[in-house]
């Protein structure tokens, strides 16, 4: 199968003015050589300057608004793409990040990638905001299908840090992260979409000294008319998304060091193929 488009998605927590860390992160992104990538929690102008200098073969765009944490998109020169900021994915909350819709055209075919960084928090408000935004992201396919007009529908996916951490509530009314994901998997299936398998499920961790376990927060949800390169899973089988970073290391000390130097999120990488 020939590659059509390679994509990377990475939450670099509080990504701002530590110059040595900025350099390491930019080098890691560049080493993946994606055609399109999204970075989340970008907070400082230093990041933009470093990307422009270290990745001269890319064009960049960043969200704007009252939020302090932005989504930055990079597109390799030669890739035909159009970027729009989608404010409906704020859920009416001005300090939430808007979505970044990247429409890429390859050989006359359009591929629509919606980069999202959704509300965190395991309280009812946090989960309610995620519910609203994920529902909007799934339903957005109907809008794109209507524009496309073909029976197969639009070639569409949404991805990013979806923060699917469940909800804590008293009186035995808590919702486990797995239940939150199962709900959205079922709804996505009815819309002709599915959550892609990853080489490692958990992509977030705060290290071996944290009381919190590794968590499954970062995802790619794609229309079923798309095909993806297969990556081997360490536990056996194949996956469509390669998780790169601390999650691909073996020893706890190595994981801790990577988290300290880069981010508590691993990077997601995948390729759309023909």
Backbone as CSV, one residue per row, in Angstrom:
resi,resn,N_x,N_y,N_z,CA_x,CA_y,CA_z,C_x,C_y,C_z
1,UNK,0.836,-1.199,0.000,0.000,0.000,0.000,0.872,1.250,0.000
2,UNK,0.547,2.191,-0.863,1.328,3.424,-0.953,0.796,4.472,0.022
3,UNK,1.707,5.207,0.619,1.323,6.253,1.565,0.675,7.416,0.829
4,UNK,-0.440,7.892,1.359,-1.090,9.103,0.862,-0.706,10.297,1.725
5,UNK,-0.732,10.090,3.047,-0.512,11.206,3.966,-0.065,10.662,5.313
6,UNK,0.978,11.261,5.892,1.407,10.895,7.241,1.060,12.019,8.208
7,UNK,0.647,11.641,9.417,0.117,12.602,10.382,0.679,12.301,11.771
8,UNK,0.997,13.351,12.520,1.413,13.215,13.913,0.557,14.127,14.782
9,UNK,0.305,13.684,16.003,-0.514,14.429,16.959,0.122,14.287,18.331
10,UNK,0.353,15.421,19.027,1.110,15.344,20.280,0.747,16.494,21.205
11,UNK,0.370,16.151,22.425,0.189,17.147,23.477,1.527,17.304,24.210
12,UNK,2.152,18.461,24.043,3.410,18.767,24.728,3.053,19.688,25.889
13,UNK,2.809,19.102,27.041,2.226,19.822,28.172,2.967,21.124,28.482
14,UNK,2.180,22.222,28.576,2.719,23.554,28.894,3.965,23.853,28.052
15,UNK,3.781,23.808,26.759,4.887,23.966,25.811,5.145,25.449,25.603
16,UNK,6.242,25.941,26.233,6.502,27.375,26.137,7.982,27.706,26.145
17,UNK,8.495,28.379,27.179,9.744,29.133,27.036,11.008,28.455,27.562
18,UNK,10.972,27.153,27.853,12.183,26.426,28.224,12.908,26.088,26.913
19,UNK,13.943,26.868,26.582,14.575,26.757,25.266,15.153,25.378,24.993
20,UNK,15.757,24.750,25.998,16.347,23.434,25.782,15.255,22.400,25.517
21,UNK,14.158,22.493,26.248,13.046,21.560,26.022,12.391,21.812,24.665
22,UNK,12.220,23.068,24.315,11.644,23.401,23.008,12.481,22.771,21.898
23,UNK,13.801,22.878,22.018,14.684,22.318,20.991,14.526,20.808,20.908
24,UNK,14.461,20.129,22.057,14.316,18.672,22.060,12.995,18.252,21.415
25,UNK,11.930,18.951,21.778,10.611,18.615,21.244,10.563,18.820,19.739
26,UNK,11.083,19.941,19.277,11.074,20.232,17.842,11.884,19.184,17.086
27,UNK,13.019,18.777,17.631,13.834,17.741,16.986,13.083,16.412,16.923
28,UNK,12.338,16.096,17.985,11.575,14.841,17.992,10.462,14.868,16.947
29,UNK,9.752,15.983,16.861,8.697,16.115,15.847,9.302,15.994,14.454
30,UNK,10.388,16.703,14.229,11.026,16.692,12.914,11.482,15.283,12.536
31,UNK,11.938,14.504,13.517,12.414,13.150,13.246,11.297,12.223,12.766
32,UNK,10.053,12.535,13.098,8.926,11.714,12.643,8.607,11.986,11.172
33,UNK,9.010,13.133,10.673,8.813,13.546,9.285,7.356,13.447,8.823
34,UNK,6.404,13.998,9.604,5.002,13.919,9.182,4.686,14.942,8.087
35,UNK,3.716,14.618,7.244,3.245,15.605,6.271,2.434,16.690,6.958
36,UNK,1.662,16.296,7.961,0.838,17.221,8.747,0.984,16.840,10.213
37,UNK,1.099,17.835,11.099,1.123,17.515,12.526,0.410,18.586,13.325
38,UNK,-0.074,18.181,14.497,-0.694,19.097,15.435,-0.031,18.986,16.787
39,UNK,0.275,20.137,17.402,0.814,20.203,18.757,-0.196,20.923,19.645
40,UNK,-0.397,20.404,20.859,-1.373,20.971,21.776,-0.673,21.528,23.014
41,UNK,-1.323,22.504,23.640,-0.812,23.215,24.823,0.385,24.092,24.483
42,UNK,0.400,24.656,23.292,1.440,25.617,22.925,1.105,26.941,23.614
43,UNK,2.061,27.474,24.392,1.791,28.651,25.208,2.732,29.820,24.955
44,UNK,3.843,29.614,24.291,4.820,30.692,24.173,5.268,30.943,22.752
45,UNK,5.633,32.194,22.466,6.123,32.566,21.135,7.443,31.886,20.807
46,UNK,8.201,31.481,21.846,9.472,30.795,21.636,9.282,29.535,20.796
47,UNK,8.183,28.842,21.010,7.898,27.608,20.289,7.769,27.881,18.799
48,UNK,7.010,28.899,18.460,6.794,29.224,17.052,8.112,29.576,16.372
49,UNK,8.920,30.388,17.034,10.212,30.790,16.467,11.115,29.586,16.247
50,UNK,11.142,28.659,17.216,11.993,27.474,17.106,11.536,26.576,15.961
51,UNK,10.229,26.418,15.797,9.715,25.589,14.712,10.074,26.173,13.352
52,UNK,9.905,27.461,13.206,10.206,28.116,11.931,11.676,27.930,11.563
53,UNK,12.568,28.030,12.553,13.997,27.904,12.289,14.412,26.455,12.041
54,UNK,13.861,25.523,12.817,14.301,24.132,12.744,13.577,23.335,11.665
55,UNK,12.390,23.799,11.242,11.605,23.066,10.251,11.223,24.008,9.101
56,UNK,12.223,24.455,8.324,11.962,25.437,7.271,11.113,24.903,6.126
57,UNK,10.931,23.590,6.057,10.133,23.001,4.981,8.661,22.882,5.341
58,UNK,8.251,23.535,6.432,6.855,23.481,6.875,6.270,24.890,6.984
59,UNK,4.953,24.960,6.816,4.181,26.165,7.089,3.366,25.916,8.355
60,UNK,3.202,26.954,9.197,2.558,26.788,10.491,1.365,27.728,10.645
61,UNK,0.397,27.261,11.432,-0.764,28.075,11.792,-1.161,27.726,13.211
62,UNK,-1.608,28.722,13.986,-1.943,28.500,15.384,-3.305,29.101,15.688
63,UNK,-4.034,28.480,16.625,-5.346,28.991,17.001,-5.216,30.357,17.676
64,UNK,-6.327,31.092,17.653,-6.381,32.398,18.284,-7.637,32.502,19.141
65,UNK,-7.548,33.281,20.216,-8.703,33.476,21.077,-8.281,33.777,22.493
66,UNK,-9.229,33.664,23.426,-8.960,33.986,24.825,-8.233,32.869,25.558
67,UNK,-8.195,31.680,24.980,-7.551,30.543,25.636,-6.043,30.774,25.747
68,UNK,-5.428,30.169,26.746,-3.977,30.310,26.931,-3.207,29.186,26.268
69,UNK,-3.866,28.056,26.031,-3.204,26.908,25.417,-3.717,26.742,23.987
70,UNK,-2.811,26.858,23.037,-3.207,26.862,21.627,-2.923,25.518,20.954
71,UNK,-3.562,25.314,19.803,-3.256,24.181,18.921,-2.467,24.726,17.743
72,UNK,-1.273,24.176,17.531,-0.416,24.602,16.426,-0.379,23.509,15.373
73,UNK,-0.604,23.890,14.126,-0.588,22.962,12.998,0.637,23.230,12.134
74,UNK,1.309,22.166,11.724,2.417,22.259,10.774,2.093,21.453,9.530
75,UNK,2.379,22.025,8.359,2.100,21.353,7.085,3.348,21.430,6.215
76,UNK,3.781,20.274,5.741,4.972,20.222,4.909,4.748,20.956,3.581
77,UNK,5.763,21.695,3.142,5.685,22.361,1.851,5.424,21.328,0.747
78,UNK,4.561,21.675,-0.167,4.201,20.763,-1.237,2.904,20.023,-0.978
79,UNK,2.447,20.025,0.284,1.156,19.424,0.619,0.083,20.486,0.450
80,UNK,-0.890,20.222,-0.394,-1.969,21.174,-0.645,-2.984,21.098,0.489
81,UNK,-3.083,22.168,1.290,-3.941,22.122,2.470,-4.574,23.481,2.737
82,UNK,-5.747,23.427,3.345,-6.485,24.624,3.746,-6.888,24.445,5.200
83,UNK,-6.637,25.440,6.057,-6.895,25.330,7.487,-7.994,26.309,7.884
84,UNK,-8.976,25.813,8.650,-10.004,26.679,9.202,-10.125,26.431,10.703
85,UNK,-10.346,27.496,11.453,-10.531,27.405,12.892,-12.014,27.199,13.172
86,UNK,-12.361,26.112,13.865,-13.759,25.744,14.092,-14.151,26.065,15.530
87,UNK,-14.807,27.206,15.699,-15.142,27.673,17.050,-16.291,26.896,17.677
88,UNK,-17.058,26.122,16.897,-18.152,25.357,17.498,-17.645,24.288,18.453
89,UNK,-16.353,23.970,18.393,-15.808,22.953,19.282,-15.307,23.548,20.605
90,UNK,-15.712,24.778,20.887,-15.493,25.365,22.209,-16.620,24.978,23.174
91,UNK,-17.740,24.486,22.659,-18.934,24.195,23.463,-19.436,25.437,24.186
92,UNK,-19.361,26.588,23.542,-19.868,27.817,24.130,-19.005,28.379,25.233
93,UNK,-17.817,27.801,25.454,-16.918,28.249,26.512,-15.734,28.959,25.868
94,UNK,-15.621,30.260,26.067,-14.655,31.061,25.311,-13.209,30.692,25.604
95,UNK,-12.934,30.096,26.764,-11.552,29.773,27.096,-11.140,28.375,26.645
96,UNK,-12.049,27.637,26.002,-11.689,26.358,25.406,-11.058,26.578,24.040
97,UNK,-10.175,25.628,23.653,-9.554,25.739,22.337,-10.558,25.456,21.234
98,UNK,-10.567,26.244,20.159,-11.351,25.856,18.983,-10.663,24.694,18.275
99,UNK,-11.400,23.985,17.447,-10.795,22.926,16.660,-10.064,23.496,15.462
100,UNK,-9.109,22.730,14.939,-8.384,23.110,13.728,-8.716,22.082,12.635
101,UNK,-9.451,22.509,11.617,-9.812,21.618,10.520,-8.829,21.813,9.380
102,UNK,-8.093,20.751,9.059,-7.115,20.785,7.979,-7.665,19.937,6.828
103,UNK,-7.913,20.569,5.687,-8.389,19.868,4.498,-7.221,19.732,3.531
104,UNK,-6.812,18.485,3.310,-5.663,18.185,2.453,-6.181,17.570,1.156
105,UNK,-5.634,18.013,0.035,-6.004,17.463,-1.266,-4.818,16.698,-1.847
106,UNK,-5.036,15.408,-2.135,-4.012,14.553,-2.735,-4.633,13.860,-3.946
107,UNK,-4.043,14.074,-5.126,-4.527,13.463,-6.363,-6.027,13.702,-6.564
108,UNK,-6.461,14.908,-6.257,-7.842,15.288,-6.468,-8.809,14.840,-5.394
109,UNK,-8.332,14.089,-4.388,-9.182,13.612,-3.298,-8.941,14.433,-2.040
110,UNK,-10.028,14.802,-1.353,-9.907,15.603,-0.138,-9.938,14.718,1.111
111,UNK,-9.061,15.045,2.044,-8.994,14.377,3.335,-9.118,15.448,4.406
112,UNK,-10.095,15.295,5.312,-10.368,16.320,6.321,-9.972,15.824,7.703
113,UNK,-9.062,16.552,8.340,-8.519,16.178,9.642,-8.878,17.275,10.642
114,UNK,-9.623,16.902,11.677,-10.034,17.843,12.704,-9.200,17.594,13.959
115,UNK,-8.294,18.529,14.283,-7.434,18.424,15.461,-8.154,19.049,16.656
116,UNK,-8.238,18.295,17.769,-8.985,18.730,18.946,-8.175,18.529,20.226
117,UNK,-8.348,19.459,21.142,-7.842,19.301,22.508,-9.027,19.575,23.417
118,UNK,-9.636,18.509,23.950,-10.908,18.626,24.653,-10.725,18.862,26.146
119,UNK,-11.839,19.146,26.795,-11.826,19.504,28.213,-11.324,18.344,29.053
120,UNK,-10.448,18.664,29.996,-10.001,17.660,30.962,-10.865,17.769,32.213
121,UNK,-10.618,16.887,33.147,-11.378,16.903,34.389,-12.308,15.712,34.476
122,UNK,-12.325,15.067,35.652,-13.222,13.939,35.848,-14.432,14.317,36.697
123,UNK,-14.760,15.631,36.697,-15.977,16.101,37.337,-17.098,16.152,36.296
124,UNK,-18.356,16.330,36.702,-19.452,16.353,35.730,-19.297,17.431,34.665
125,UNK,-18.770,18.594,35.031,-18.605,19.663,34.039,-17.614,19.243,32.960
126,UNK,-16.461,18.695,33.375,-15.453,18.296,32.409,-15.972,17.235,31.463
127,UNK,-16.662,16.232,32.011,-17.184,15.187,31.155,-18.301,15.707,30.262
128,UNK,-19.106,16.626,30.780,-20.179,17.195,29.968,-19.650,17.975,28.776
129,UNK,-18.580,18.738,28.975,-17.974,19.468,27.869,-17.403,18.509,26.823
130,UNK,-16.751,17.434,27.290,-16.233,16.439,26.339,-17.366,15.783,25.565
131,UNK,-18.432,15.438,26.287,-19.587,14.824,25.635,-20.081,15.694,24.480
132,UNK,-20.234,16.961,24.759,-20.753,17.880,23.743,-19.808,17.970,22.550
133,UNK,-18.512,18.088,22.835,-17.553,18.288,21.743,-17.348,17.025,20.909
134,UNK,-17.319,15.854,21.562,-17.156,14.621,20.791,-18.392,14.364,19.943
135,UNK,-19.572,14.635,20.500,-20.789,14.478,19.707,-20.773,15.392,18.489
136,UNK,-20.321,16.631,18.690,-20.208,17.563,17.560,-19.218,17.048,16.515
137,UNK,-18.101,16.489,16.986,-17.083,15.992,16.057,-17.606,14.815,15.236
138,UNK,-18.357,13.916,15.871,-18.934,12.784,15.142,-20.006,13.268,14.171
139,UNK,-20.892,14.140,14.646,-21.969,14.638,13.794,-21.454,15.487,12.641
140,UNK,-20.258,16.045,12.781,-19.683,16.870,11.717,-19.534,16.066,10.427
141,UNK,-19.426,14.746,10.568,-19.309,13.938,9.359,-20.547,14.072,8.479
142,UNK,-21.731,14.222,9.078,-22.950,14.370,8.284,-22.870,15.617,7.413
143,UNK,-22.339,16.702,7.971,-22.173,17.939,7.198,-21.211,17.724,6.040
144,UNK,-20.096,17.046,6.322,-19.098,16.804,5.285,-19.618,15.834,4.228
145,UNK,-20.376,14.816,4.650,-20.950,13.864,3.697,-21.905,14.563,2.738
146,UNK,-22.701,15.488,3.274,-23.659,16.207,2.429,-22.935,17.027,1.369
147,UNK,-21.801,17.598,1.742,-21.015,18.370,0.780,-20.350,17.460,-0.242
148,UNK,-19.932,16.259,0.203,-19.219,15.342,-0.674,-20.149,14.754,-1.738
149,UNK,-21.317,14.300,-1.311,-22.322,13.819,-2.251,-22.186,12.384,-2.704
150,UNK,-21.082,11.699,-2.391,-20.908,10.311,-2.825,-21.432,9.345,-1.771
151,UNK,-21.791,8.146,-2.216,-22.311,7.144,-1.294,-21.291,6.783,-0.217
152,UNK,-20.003,6.790,-0.570,-18.954,6.447,0.395,-18.730,7.532,1.428
153,UNK,-19.182,8.739,1.126,-19.061,9.844,2.072,-17.692,10.494,2.086
154,UNK,-17.566,11.479,2.970,-16.328,12.247,3.078,-15.236,11.412,3.743
155,UNK,-14.009,11.703,3.395,-12.845,11.083,4.037,-12.434,11.996,5.190
156,UNK,-12.819,11.590,6.381,-12.780,12.493,7.535,-12.300,11.742,8.767
157,UNK,-11.525,12.438,9.583,-11.156,11.910,10.890,-10.969,13.058,11.867
158,UNK,-11.167,12.760,13.140,-10.802,13.721,14.188,-9.853,13.050,15.157
159,UNK,-8.988,13.851,15.754,-7.884,13.292,16.543,-7.400,14.307,17.560
160,UNK,-6.624,13.810,18.506,-5.994,14.703,19.471,-6.100,14.185,20.890
161,UNK,-5.886,15.095,21.825,-6.011,14.794,23.247,-7.488,14.949,23.599
162,UNK,-8.221,13.833,23.600,-9.657,13.874,23.868,-9.968,13.747,25.358
163,UNK,-8.935,13.501,26.182,-9.056,13.516,27.644,-10.164,12.602,28.171
164,UNK,-10.296,11.428,27.610,-11.344,10.490,28.013,-10.974,9.821,29.331
165,UNK,-11.220,10.529,30.423,-10.797,10.080,31.750,-11.962,9.671,32.635
166,UNK,-13.180,9.593,32.075,-14.317,9.194,32.879,-14.769,10.290,33.831
167,UNK,-15.581,9.918,34.811,-16.124,10.887,35.760,-16.217,10.264,37.150
168,UNK,-15.803,11.012,38.162,-15.970,10.587,39.550,-17.221,11.240,40.129
169,UNK,-18.021,10.425,40.795,-19.273,10.927,41.364,-19.632,10.064,42.570
170,UNK,-20.198,10.661,43.604,-20.519,9.883,44.811,-21.690,8.920,44.591
171,UNK,-21.972,8.133,45.616,-23.108,7.209,45.622,-23.005,6.160,44.519
172,UNK,-21.761,5.756,44.225,-21.515,4.712,43.223,-22.041,5.084,41.842
173,UNK,-21.945,6.362,41.509,-22.415,6.816,40.207,-21.257,7.267,39.305
174,UNK,-20.047,6.839,39.638,-18.894,7.194,38.807,-18.968,6.464,37.467
175,UNK,-18.297,7.043,36.464,-18.236,6.458,35.123,-16.770,6.196,34.806
176,UNK,-16.418,4.958,34.567,-15.032,4.589,34.269,-14.635,5.103,32.886
177,UNK,-13.353,5.398,32.685,-12.903,5.837,31.354,-13.295,4.860,30.244
178,UNK,-13.248,3.557,30.541,-13.590,2.547,29.542,-15.053,2.657,29.111
179,UNK,-15.927,3.053,30.046,-17.345,3.220,29.725,-17.543,4.456,28.859
180,UNK,-16.826,5.537,29.178,-16.896,6.746,28.348,-16.476,6.430,26.914
181,UNK,-15.380,5.692,26.764,-14.907,5.328,25.428,-15.891,4.406,24.709
182,UNK,-16.458,3.444,25.436,-17.404,2.507,24.827,-18.629,3.239,24.296
183,UNK,-19.067,4.259,25.021,-20.205,5.056,24.552,-19.903,5.701,23.216
184,UNK,-18.746,6.326,23.117,-18.413,7.043,21.884,-18.065,6.088,20.752
185,UNK,-17.526,4.931,21.073,-17.288,3.926,20.034,-18.607,3.499,19.396
186,UNK,-19.633,3.306,20.222,-20.935,2.874,19.710,-21.572,3.953,18.848
187,UNK,-21.498,5.198,19.289,-22.093,6.298,18.517,-21.319,6.512,17.224
188,UNK,-19.994,6.452,17.289,-19.173,6.623,16.084,-19.498,5.533,15.061
189,UNK,-19.690,4.320,15.523,-19.999,3.209,14.613,-21.273,3.480,13.833
190,UNK,-22.269,4.049,14.490,-23.526,4.358,13.807,-23.351,5.450,12.758
191,UNK,-22.297,6.226,12.875,-22.021,7.297,11.914,-20.980,6.878,10.875
192,UNK,-20.643,5.587,10.839,-19.659,5.117,9.877,-18.242,5.520,10.220
193,UNK,-17.925,5.567,11.535,-16.597,5.929,11.999,-16.143,4.918,13.047
194,UNK,-14.833,4.851,13.281,-14.324,3.960,14.314,-13.045,4.550,14.914
195,UNK,-12.828,4.217,16.203,-11.605,4.652,16.888,-10.480,3.697,16.492
196,UNK,-9.366,4.254,16.007,-8.276,3.428,15.515,-7.515,2.771,16.666
197,UNK,-7.084,1.545,16.430,-6.269,0.830,17.416,-4.878,1.438,17.472
198,UNK,-4.312,1.502,18.678,-2.970,2.032,18.888,-2.020,0.900,19.286
199,UNK,-0.744,1.096,19.014,0.240,0.085,19.391,0.289,-0.104,20.908
200,UNK,0.019,0.967,21.646,-0.083,0.931,23.108,-1.312,1.749,23.477
201,UNK,-2.172,1.230,24.326,-3.409,1.946,24.646,-3.152,3.232,25.421
202,UNK,-2.371,3.155,26.494,-2.139,4.322,27.346,-1.085,5.233,26.723
203,UNK,-1.439,6.484,26.524,-0.509,7.449,25.929,-0.129,8.565,26.893
204,UNK,-0.776,8.622,28.075,-0.453,9.641,29.080,-0.028,8.974,30.378
205,UNK,1.010,9.558,30.975,1.450,9.116,32.310,2.297,10.215,32.902
206,UNK,2.225,10.362,34.216,3.021,11.382,34.892,4.240,10.785,35.578
207,UNK,4.567,9.544,35.238,5.788,8.949,35.761,5.554,7.983,36.904
208,UNK,6.621,7.255,37.264,6.520,6.178,38.250,6.226,6.668,39.662
209,UNK,6.454,7.943,39.952,6.164,8.475,41.279,4.742,9.013,41.392
210,UNK,4.013,8.981,40.304,2.648,9.503,40.313,1.687,8.470,40.892
211,UNK,0.658,8.957,41.560,-0.390,8.061,42.066,-1.382,7.693,40.972
212,UNK,-1.294,8.366,39.826,-2.214,8.114,38.716,-1.620,7.083,37.757
213,UNK,-2.411,6.161,37.292,-1.907,5.131,36.375,-1.773,5.675,34.958
214,UNK,-1.034,5.006,34.075,-1.032,5.382,32.657,-2.464,5.383,32.122
215,UNK,-2.783,6.375,31.286,-4.173,6.574,30.875,-4.308,6.689,29.363
216,UNK,-5.476,6.284,28.882,-5.793,6.222,27.456,-6.542,7.494,27.059
217,UNK,-5.806,8.581,26.780,-6.421,9.894,26.569,-6.372,10.379,25.125
218,UNK,-5.401,9.938,24.346,-5.181,10.459,22.993,-5.709,9.469,21.961
219,UNK,-6.459,9.984,20.980,-7.148,9.068,20.070,-7.212,9.618,18.646
220,UNK,-7.498,8.695,17.722,-7.835,9.027,16.337,-9.127,8.290,16.010
221,UNK,-10.147,9.023,15.552,-11.430,8.445,15.165,-11.645,8.770,13.692
222,UNK,-11.805,7.737,12.857,-11.791,7.943,11.408,-12.997,7.311,10.733
223,UNK,-13.388,7.905,9.617,-14.442,7.307,8.798,-13.941,5.979,8.240
224,UNK,-14.847,5.034,8.091,-14.454,3.676,7.718,-14.072,3.549,6.245
225,UNK,-14.180,4.623,5.473,-13.740,4.576,4.077,-12.263,4.920,3.922
226,UNK,-11.560,5.084,5.040,-10.124,5.350,5.013,-9.354,4.082,5.354
227,UNK,-8.156,3.935,4.766,-7.266,2.823,5.060,-5.968,3.352,5.668
228,UNK,-5.359,2.542,6.536,-4.184,2.988,7.272,-3.091,1.930,7.251
229,UNK,-1.858,2.388,7.342,-0.721,1.493,7.494,-0.859,0.722,8.799
230,UNK,-0.445,-0.530,8.793,-0.489,-1.367,9.988,0.860,-1.355,10.699
231,UNK,0.840,-1.157,12.024,2.033,-1.207,12.864,1.907,-2.388,13.828
232,UNK,3.000,-3.093,14.110,2.918,-4.220,15.049,2.742,-3.731,16.486
233,UNK,1.868,-4.418,17.221,1.702,-4.154,18.652,2.680,-5.021,19.432
234,UNK,3.342,-4.457,20.441,4.271,-5.268,21.244,3.606,-6.503,21.844
235,UNK,2.331,-6.387,22.176,1.619,-7.507,22.791,1.073,-8.486,21.754
236,UNK,1.307,-8.188,20.465,0.814,-9.038,19.402,-0.322,-8.384,18.638
237,UNK,-0.436,-8.713,17.376,-1.465,-8.107,16.549,-0.976,-6.840,15.880
238,UNK,-1.905,-6.154,15.225,-1.579,-4.948,14.469,-2.402,-3.764,14.961
239,UNK,-1.895,-2.555,14.706,-2.592,-1.328,15.061,-2.402,-0.311,13.951
240,UNK,-3.306,0.660,13.898,-3.247,1.696,12.861,-2.522,2.955,13.303
241,UNK,-2.303,3.097,14.609,-1.641,4.277,15.163,-0.432,3.831,15.971
242,UNK,0.728,4.398,15.655,1.963,4.077,16.366,2.172,5.105,17.473
243,UNK,2.264,4.633,18.718,2.468,5.513,19.870,3.964,5.605,20.142
244,UNK,4.518,6.815,20.011,5.959,7.005,20.086,6.323,7.948,21.241
245,UNK,7.284,7.531,22.038,7.679,8.335,23.186,7.862,7.447,24.394
246,UNK,7.482,7.931,25.587,7.686,7.137,26.802,6.964,5.787,26.723
247,UNK,5.807,5.754,26.045,5.012,4.527,26.005,5.690,3.406,25.230
248,UNK,6.666,3.742,24.405,7.360,2.713,23.625,8.661,2.267,24.291
249,UNK,8.963,2.781,25.476,10.162,2.399,26.208,9.845,1.299,27.209
250,UNK,10.864,0.552,27.617,10.641,-0.618,28.467,10.787,-0.317,29.956
251,UNK,11.894,0.305,30.357,12.197,0.490,31.775,11.518,1.733,32.335
252,UNK,11.111,1.650,33.607,10.452,2.775,34.258,11.362,4.004,34.302
253,UNK,12.657,3.801,34.535,13.588,4.929,34.590,13.677,5.630,33.237
254,UNK,13.660,4.847,32.159,13.680,5.430,30.816,12.413,6.231,30.558
255,UNK,11.274,5.701,30.966,10.003,6.400,30.797,10.010,7.719,31.575
256,UNK,10.456,7.658,32.823,10.499,8.857,33.662,11.380,9.933,33.026
257,UNK,12.526,9.536,32.514,13.448,10.488,31.907,12.834,11.121,30.664
258,UNK,12.172,10.307,29.850,11.540,10.835,28.629,10.447,11.827,28.983
259,UNK,9.611,11.488,29.967,8.531,12.388,30.402,9.098,13.713,30.885
260,UNK,10.178,13.644,31.647,10.799,14.867,32.163,11.354,15.727,31.036
261,UNK,11.941,15.098,30.032,12.604,15.847,28.960,11.643,16.328,27.877
262,UNK,10.538,15.622,27.707,9.637,15.946,26.596,8.225,16.295,27.065
263,UNK,7.457,15.292,27.463,6.049,15.515,27.794,5.487,14.280,28.489
264,UNK,4.384,14.468,29.220,3.707,13.320,29.821,2.810,12.593,28.822
265,UNK,2.644,13.147,27.631,1.932,12.477,26.546,2.935,11.926,25.538
266,UNK,2.682,10.731,25.043,3.427,10.229,23.897,2.819,10.790,22.617
267,UNK,3.580,10.711,21.544,3.148,11.203,20.238,2.421,10.090,19.486
268,UNK,1.343,10.451,18.792,0.628,9.519,17.915,1.056,9.764,16.474
269,UNK,1.345,8.680,15.764,1.747,8.779,14.353,0.966,7.740,13.554
270,UNK,0.461,8.149,12.378,-0.212,7.196,11.495,-0.083,7.654,10.046
271,UNK,-0.378,6.726,9.150,-0.314,7.016,7.718,-1.597,6.562,7.042
272,UNK,-2.204,7.450,6.278,-3.324,7.091,5.413,-2.734,6.510,4.134
273,UNK,-3.250,5.356,3.712,-2.719,4.681,2.522,-3.842,4.443,1.525
274,UNK,-3.426,4.109,0.275,-4.435,3.865,-0.760,-4.876,2.401,-0.759
